[in-house]
């Protein structure tokens, strides 16, 4: 796993599963599209909720919600925002200077997340 946060969650889930005598089987993403979509949706929702609790992120989220931004899907989970920034919604990365300098979710990523949540009728 790439994410340190996910490693810790995986460890905790494994400990719980062991205590319950549960077994898990890995299923490739392409064979489990519905579960993959649900987990991605929950992840996006958690990121948006977390942003509301942190002042700087909240400001970027509010700008993303208010600011008109042209968004074009250019690949699976890849979006061009404002005709120049590429957002990878799966990896939560953006090519803008704000993301590169801060290493935190920028308004372009928030724009994509809020757009996806609205599309799914969740926000």
Helices and strands as residue ranges (DSSP letters): H 4-20, G 29-31, H 33-53, H 55-66, E 71-75, E 78-81, E 85-88, E 93-94, H 97-102, H 107-119
